[in-house]
Amino acid sequence: MKKTSLCLILFIFSFASVYSQSNKRFIRGVWIATVANIDWPTQKGLSSEDQKQEMINLLDNVKAYNMNTVIFQIRPTADAFYKSRFEPYSHWLTGLQGQDPGYDPLQFTIDECHKRGLNIHVWLNPYRINNDTVGYNTYAKDHIINKHPEWVINYGKAKYFNPGLDEVRQFTCNVVKDIVSNYDIDAIHMDDYFYPYKIAGQEFPDSITFAKHSRGFKDIGDWRRNNVNLIIKEINETIKSIKPWVEFGISPFAIWRNKTEDPRGSDTKAMTNYDGLYADILLWQEKGWIDYVLPQLYFNIGYKIADYAILADWWSKYNYGANVYAGLAPYRVSKSAKQKEWHNSKELIRQIKRNMSDPNIKGEVYFSAKSLFDKPEVKLENQLTKKEYKYLCISPENNRIKRIEPENPQDVSIQMIDDRNISLKWQRGKDAKRFVIYKFKKNKPVNKDNPESIIAVTGLTELVIPCKNKKDLEKYRYGITSLSPSHSESSIVFFN
């Protein structure tokens, strides 16, 4: 090997190491799935207090892992985990669609995230009305299926809104508008369920709609993609017309297109978003209709038909200015998994390290909370908090949303309340949503870009932190910054 090549490799390795160690802007998140009671609540019909306690336990786990984001599913099947003007409360809450659970689950979750300084993205499904018409087919009287049965298509065992109808897009945008207007959220999030995954031998029954509302398209595949393009564009416009700092993110299936189908495609050999789900993710990124993309990279490194490493590199390359995060799959970890790579959680660590070495991949999100926190084979808390997630981090900024500069924290004060605890208090300045607390040694330069200095992130205006003894205030300086709704950070203010 030539000396120049060796030097280049060492430089790249050095850069990757520095990047992974010094970057304090990183998404570390988890999906909280409510459909079929996957993650929360763990069963239908729990009391409101039990539901609240389960959510508190989940969010405490998020904090214990030094993570900063939850993606909370609030509209799994044209129903609601919040006070909706358009759709009934979900039967996954109480066992009966439309029954009031006695509190607002979304507002409760937002409040608890705020206390912990967590970002909350709310996860909606645009088209699915029911995931199993056999298992559950009782709808509330005011459900949209009873008001507008002409909007509904049956496919397999499930029911869907007809994506080809203008009325469906308008209704979906009204749902989004209702949420963004009434809740203090960080993002609207949608996953990979646009047109449903294909069922062998069954064509999605929208040929009549295509004939009536073709909008000039000759090919039904192009028409279907245009249907989804329109709803993505209009949802983005809806969000930005109300709160231009709220992000719109998509979590697509791992593959846009294969290289054999398109020269821009990835070197993979599997089903695709473009041809299978009629979701042209790259177009949405090129047009600026989405703010982040979070592909579900649920394959191991080296998997022949869909290699994690190949796909991560591909999404990193084709980002078009959108923030890129990686979806990871703790649910795959099992001693009985077909691929030996998934027999333990080492594969996840390999993927995390790979993400941290790529400047274009700004974090990862795990599917899902139950698998990450409760699966015996996955248990990663000790590993992550000692190494990869040793230091706290905050959400990356996003160039596609309106930037808001927060005012500095006001009237800061510090006080020893006993030999082992320090009390910090401050007042909220304008446009301050969260706060970052720093701790610096007095004899060393202040560098707030080093995540080692972050000791807490909170949405509250007071905090008690532990210390070794009363001499702590002689050795260290404590500082605080504000974070705005766009994740912009103020200058640092020191506690005196």
C-alpha positions in Angstrom: 0.0 0.0 0.0 1.3 3.5 -0.9 2.2 5.8 1.9 -0.2 8.5 0.6 -3.1 6.0 0.6 -2.3 4.9 4.2 -2.2 8.6 5.3 -5.6 9.2 3.7 -7.1 6.2 5.4 -5.7 7.3 8.8 -7.1 10.8 8.2 -10.6 9.4 7.3 -10.5 7.1 10.4 -9.4 10.0 12.6 -12.2 12.3 11.2 -14.8 9.6 11.7 -13.6 9.1 15.3 -13.6 12.8 16.1 -17.0 13.2 14.5 -18.6 10.4 16.5 -17.1 11.5 19.8 -17.7 15.3 19.5 -21.0 15.6 17.8 -23.7 16.7 20.3 -26.4 17.0 17.6 -27.8 13.5 17.1 -31.3 11.9 17.1 -31.6 8.9 19.5 -35.2 7.8 19.4 -37.7 5.0 19.7 -41.0 4.3 18.1 -43.9 3.8 20.5 -46.4 1.7 18.6 -50.1 1.7 19.7 -51.7 -0.4 17.0 -52.6 -3.8 18.4 -51.2 -2.6 21.8 -47.6 -3.4 20.6 -45.9 -1.0 23.0 -48.6 1.1 24.7 -50.9 0.6 26.4 -50.0 -3.0 26.9 -53.6 -4.0 26.7 -57.0 -2.5 26.1 -59.2 -1.3 28.9 -56.5 -0.4 31.5 -57.4 2.4 33.9 -56.2 5.9 33.0 -53.8 5.8 35.9 -52.3 2.5 34.7 -52.0 3.8 31.2 -50.3 6.9 32.5 -47.9 4.9 34.6 -47.0 2.7 31.7 -46.1 5.8 29.6 -44.1 7.2 32.5 -42.1 4.0 32.7 -41.5 4.1 28.9 -40.2 7.7 29.0 -38.1 7.0 32.0 -36.4 4.2 30.0 -35.8 6.6 27.1 -34.0 8.9 29.5 -32.1 6.0 31.1 -30.7 5.1 27.7 -29.6 8.8 27.2 -32.0 9.1 24.3 -33.8 12.2 23.3 -36.8 11.5 21.0 -40.0 9.5 20.9 -42.2 8.8 17.9 -45.6 8.2 19.3 -48.3 6.6 17.2 -51.5 8.6 17.6 -53.5 7.7 14.5 -53.0 4.0 13.8 -56.4 3.2 12.1 -58.3 6.4 11.3 -58.8 6.8 15.1 -57.2 8.9 17.8 -55.0 8.9 20.8 -55.9 12.6 21.4 -58.9 14.8 21.4 -59.8 14.9 17.8 -62.4 17.0 16.0 -62.6 14.4 13.2 -62.0 10.9 14.5 -63.1 8.8 17.6 -60.8 7.7 20.4 -59.1 4.4 19.5 -60.4 1.1 20.7 -56.8 0.2 21.5 -57.2 2.5 24.5 -60.5 1.4 26.1 -61.6 -1.6 24.1 -64.5 0.4 22.5 -63.9 2.9 19.7 -65.1 6.3 20.7 -65.1 5.8 24.4 -63.3 8.6 26.3 -60.4 7.3 28.3 -60.8 10.0 30.9 -57.8 12.1 29.8 -55.9 13.2 26.7 -53.2 10.6 26.1 -51.2 12.9 23.7 -51.3 15.9 25.9 -50.2 13.8 28.9 -47.3 12.3 26.9 -46.3 15.8 25.6 -46.2 17.1 29.2 -44.1 14.1 30.4 -41.7 14.5 27.5 -41.4 18.2 28.3 -40.4 17.4 31.9 -37.6 15.2 30.6 -36.5 17.4 27.7 -37.6 14.9 25.1 -38.6 15.6 21.5 -42.0 14.2 20.5 -42.9 13.3 17.0 -46.4 12.2 16.4 -47.0 9.2 14.0 -50.0 9.1 11.8 -51.1 6.5 9.2 -52.6 8.3 6.2 -54.8 5.6 4.6 -55.4 2.6 6.9 -58.8 2.4 8.4 -58.5 -1.0 9.9 -55.6 -3.5 9.9 -57.9 -6.5 10.2 -61.6 -6.4 9.4 -62.2 -9.9 10.8 -60.6 -9.2 14.1 -62.3 -5.9 14.7 -65.2 -4.4 12.7 -67.2 -2.3 15.2 -66.9 1.4 14.5 -68.1 4.4 16.5 -71.2 6.1 15.0 -69.3 9.2 14.1 -66.4 7.3 12.5 -65.7 8.5 9.0 -66.4 5.0 7.6 -70.1 5.5 8.5 -70.2 9.1 7.2 -68.4 8.4 3.9 -68.4 4.7 3.0 -67.7 5.8 -0.6 -64.2 6.8 0.5 -63.4 3.2 1.6 -61.7 0.4 -0.3 -61.4 -3.3 0.9 -58.1 -5.0 0.3 -57.3 -8.4 1.8 -58.6 -8.3 5.4 -58.2 -4.6 5.8 -60.0 -1.4 4.9 -58.3 1.7 3.4 -59.1 5.2 2.4 -59.1 5.5 -1.4 -55.9 7.4 -2.2 -57.3 8.5 -5.6 -60.0 10.8 -4.1 -59.5 14.5 -3.6 -61.8 14.3 -0.6 -59.5 11.8 1.2 -56.5 14.1 0.8 -58.5 17.0 2.2 -59.8 15.0 5.1 -56.3 13.8 6.0 -55.0 17.4 5.8 -57.8 18.5 8.2 -56.7 15.8 10.6 -53.1 17.1 10.4 -54.2 20.7 10.8 -56.2 19.8 13.9 -53.1 18.2 15.6 -50.6 20.8 14.6 -52.9 23.6 15.7 -53.7 22.2 19.2 -50.6 20.4 20.3 -47.0 21.4 21.0 -45.3 18.8 18.9 -41.9 18.7 17.2 -42.9 16.7 14.1 -45.6 15.0 12.1 -44.3 11.5 11.2 -45.5 8.8 8.7 -44.1 5.4 8.1 -44.0 3.1 5.1 -47.8 2.4 4.8 -49.0 4.4 1.8 -50.6 2.1 -0.8 -50.7 -1.3 1.1 -48.1 -4.0 0.7 -49.2 -6.1 -2.3 -51.1 -9.4 -1.7 -50.2 -12.1 -4.2 -52.9 -12.6 -6.8 -54.9 -9.5 -5.7 -54.9 -6.2 -7.4 -55.7 -3.1 -5.3 -59.3 -2.3 -6.4 -59.1 1.3 -7.6 -59.5 0.8 -11.4 -62.9 2.6 -11.4 -61.4 5.6 -9.5 -58.6 5.6 -12.0 -61.1 5.7 -14.9 -63.1 8.5 -13.4 -60.2 10.6 -12.0 -57.2 9.8 -14.1 -56.0 13.5 -14.2 -54.4 12.8 -17.6 -52.4 9.8 -16.5 -52.3 6.8 -18.8 -50.4 4.4 -16.5 -52.1 3.4 -13.2 -48.8 3.1 -11.4 -47.8 6.7 -12.3 -51.3 7.8 -11.2 -51.0 6.0 -7.9 -47.6 7.6 -7.3 -49.1 11.0 -8.1 -51.9 10.4 -5.6 -49.3 9.9 -2.9 -47.1 12.8 -4.1 -50.1 15.1 -3.8 -51.0 14.1 -0.2 -47.3 14.5 0.9 -47.1 17.9 -0.7 -50.4 19.1 0.8 -49.6 17.8 4.3 -46.3 19.6 4.2 -48.1 22.8 3.1 -50.7 22.3 5.9 -48.1 22.0 8.6 -46.0 24.9 7.4 -49.0 27.2 7.1 -49.7 26.8 10.8 -46.3 26.2 12.5 -43.4 26.5 10.0 -41.0 25.1 12.6 -42.8 21.7 12.9 -41.0 19.1 10.9 -42.6 16.6 8.5 -40.8 13.2 8.5 -41.2 10.0 6.6 -40.0 6.5 7.6 -40.0 4.5 4.3 -39.2 0.9 3.6 -35.5 0.5 3.2 -35.3 0.5 -0.6 -36.4 3.3 -2.9 -35.6 1.3 -6.1 -33.1 -1.3 -7.1 -30.2 -0.5 -9.4 -31.7 -2.9 -11.9 -34.8 -0.7 -12.1 -33.2 2.7 -12.0 -29.6 3.9 -12.3 -30.0 5.9 -9.1 -31.2 2.9 -7.2 -29.4 0.9 -4.6 -27.4 -2.3 -5.2 -30.2 -4.4 -3.7 -32.6 -7.0 -4.9 -35.9 -6.7 -3.1 -39.3 -5.0 -3.1 -39.3 -1.2 -3.4 -41.2 1.9 -2.2 -41.5 3.2 -5.8 -42.9 0.2 -7.5 -44.5 -1.7 -4.5 -46.0 1.1 -2.3 -46.1 3.8 -5.0 -44.1 6.1 -2.7 -41.5 8.2 -4.6 -39.4 9.2 -1.6 -36.6 10.8 -3.6 -39.0 13.1 -5.3 -40.3 14.3 -2.0 -36.8 15.0 -0.8 -35.8 16.8 -4.1 -38.9 19.0 -3.9 -38.5 19.8 -0.2 -41.8 18.3 0.7 -40.4 16.4 3.7 -37.9 17.6 6.3 -36.3 14.3 7.3 -36.2 10.8 6.0 -35.9 7.8 8.4 -35.5 4.6 6.3 -36.3 1.4 8.0 -32.9 -0.3 7.6 -34.0 -3.5 9.2 -31.3 -5.8 7.7 -28.0 -6.9 8.9 -24.6 -5.8 7.5 -23.7 -8.2 4.8 -27.3 -9.4 4.0 -27.1 -10.3 0.4 -30.2 -8.9 -1.1 -30.4 -5.8 1.2 -27.2 -5.0 3.0 -27.5 -2.5 5.8 -24.1 -0.9 4.9 -25.1 -0.5 1.2 -28.4 1.0 2.1 -27.1 3.3 4.8 -24.5 4.7 2.3 -27.2 5.1 -0.4 -29.6 7.1 1.8 -26.6 9.1 3.0 -25.7 10.0 -0.5 -29.2 10.7 -1.8 -30.3 13.0 1.0 -31.0 16.2 -1.1 -30.6 18.3 2.0 -33.1 16.5 4.1 -31.9 15.2 7.5 -31.3 11.4 7.4 -31.8 9.1 10.4 -31.5 5.3 10.4 -34.3 3.0 11.5 -32.9 0.0 13.5 -34.5 -3.3 14.3 -34.1 -4.6 17.9 -37.3 -6.7 17.2 -35.2 -8.9 14.9 -32.8 -9.9 17.7 -33.6 -13.5 18.7 -31.7 -16.6 19.5 -33.9 -18.3 16.9 -33.4 -15.7 14.1 -32.6 -17.2 10.7 -29.6 -14.9 10.2 -26.9 -15.6 12.8 -26.1 -11.9 13.0 -29.4 -11.4 14.8 -28.8 -14.0 17.5 -27.6 -11.1 19.8 -27.5 -7.3 19.9 -23.9 -7.0 18.6 -25.3 -6.3 15.1 -27.1 -3.2 16.4 -23.9 -1.9 17.9 -22.1 -2.4 14.6 -24.9 -0.4 12.9 -24.8 2.4 15.5 -21.0 2.8 15.1 -21.4 2.9 11.4 -24.1 5.7 11.7 -21.8 7.7 14.0 -19.0 7.6 11.4 -21.2 9.1 8.7 -21.7 12.9 8.9 -24.9 12.7 6.8 -26.6 10.2 9.1 -27.7 12.2 12.1 -29.0 9.5 14.4 -31.1 6.4 14.7 -34.6 5.3 15.9 -35.5 1.8 17.2 -38.5 -0.3 16.4 -39.9 -0.5 18.8 -39.9 0.4 22.5 -41.0 -3.1 23.7 -38.2 -4.8 21.8 -35.5 -2.3 22.9 -36.4 -2.1 26.6 -38.0 -5.5 27.4 -36.4 -8.1 25.2 -33.8 -10.1 27.3 -31.6 -10.7 24.2 -31.5 -6.9 23.4 -30.7 -5.3 26.7 -28.4 -2.5 25.7 -28.6 0.1 28.4 -25.2 -0.7 30.0 -23.4 -1.0 26.7 -24.8 2.2 25.2 -24.6 4.4 28.3 -21.0 3.4 28.9 -19.9 3.9 25.2 -22.0 5.0 22.2 -24.5 6.9 24.3 -22.3 7.9 27.2 -23.0 11.6 26.8 -26.3 13.4 26.3 -27.1 15.0 23.0 -29.7 17.3 21.5 -31.7 17.2 18.3 -30.0 18.3 15.0 -31.2 21.5 13.5 -33.1 21.2 10.2 -32.5 23.7 7.4 -35.9 23.0 5.9 -37.9 24.5 8.8 -38.2 28.0 10.0 -35.3 28.9 12.3 -36.3 30.5 15.6 -33.6 32.1 17.8 -34.4 31.6 21.5 -33.8 34.3 24.1 -31.3 33.4 26.8 -32.5 32.0 30.1 -33.3 34.8 32.5 -32.7 35.4 36.2 -30.5 32.3 36.7 -29.6 31.3 40.3 -27.7 28.5 42.0 -27.7 27.3 45.6 -26.4 24.4 47.6 -29.4 22.8 49.3 -27.4 20.2 51.2 -24.0 18.5 51.1 -25.0 16.4 48.1 -27.4 18.5 46.0 -27.4 21.8 44.1 -30.5 23.7 43.1 -30.6 25.5 39.8 -33.4 27.9 38.9 -34.1 30.3 36.0 -36.9 32.0 34.0 -38.0 31.1 30.5 -37.0 33.6 27.8 -39.0 34.2 24.6 -39.2 31.2 22.3 -37.3 28.9 24.8 -38.8 25.4 24.7 -36.1 23.4 26.4 -32.9 24.0 28.3 -29.4 22.5 28.2 -27.4 22.4 31.5 -23.6 22.4 31.2 -20.8 21.7 33.7 -17.3 22.9 33.1 -14.1 22.7 35.2 -13.1 26.2 36.2 -9.5 25.9 35.0 -10.4 24.7 31.5 -11.8 26.5 28.4 -15.5 26.5 28.0 -16.6 24.5 25.0 -20.3 23.9 24.8 -19.9 21.9 21.5 -18.4 19.1 23.6 -21.2 16.8 24.7 -19.2 15.6 27.7 -20.1 18.9 29.3 -23.9 18.4 29.1 -25.4 17.1 32.3 -29.1 17.6 31.7 -31.8 18.6 29.2 -35.1 19.7 30.5 -38.2 21.6 29.6 -38.7 22.8 33.2 -37.3 26.0 34.8 -35.6 24.4 37.8 -33.5 21.4 38.5 -31.8 19.7 41.4 -28.5 18.0 40.5 -26.2 15.8 42.6 -22.7 16.8 43.6 -19.9 15.2 45.6 -19.6 17.8 48.3 -19.7 21.6 49.0 -16.5 22.2 47.2 -18.2 21.3 43.9 -19.0 25.0 43.3 -15.3 25.9 43.8 -14.2 23.4 41.1 -16.9 23.8 38.5 -18.9 26.3 36.6 -22.5 25.6 35.6 -24.1 27.1 32.5 -27.4 27.0 30.7 -28.7 27.6 27.2 -32.2 27.8 25.7 -33.4 25.6 22.8 -36.1 27.0 20.6 -38.9 25.0 18.8 -36.5 24.7 15.8 -33.8 23.3 18.1 -31.6 26.4 17.7 -29.5 27.1 20.8 -28.9 30.4 22.6 -25.6 31.6 24.0 -24.6 30.3 27.3 -25.5 32.0 30.6 -23.5 31.0 33.8 -24.9 30.5 37.2 -23.1 32.7 39.7 
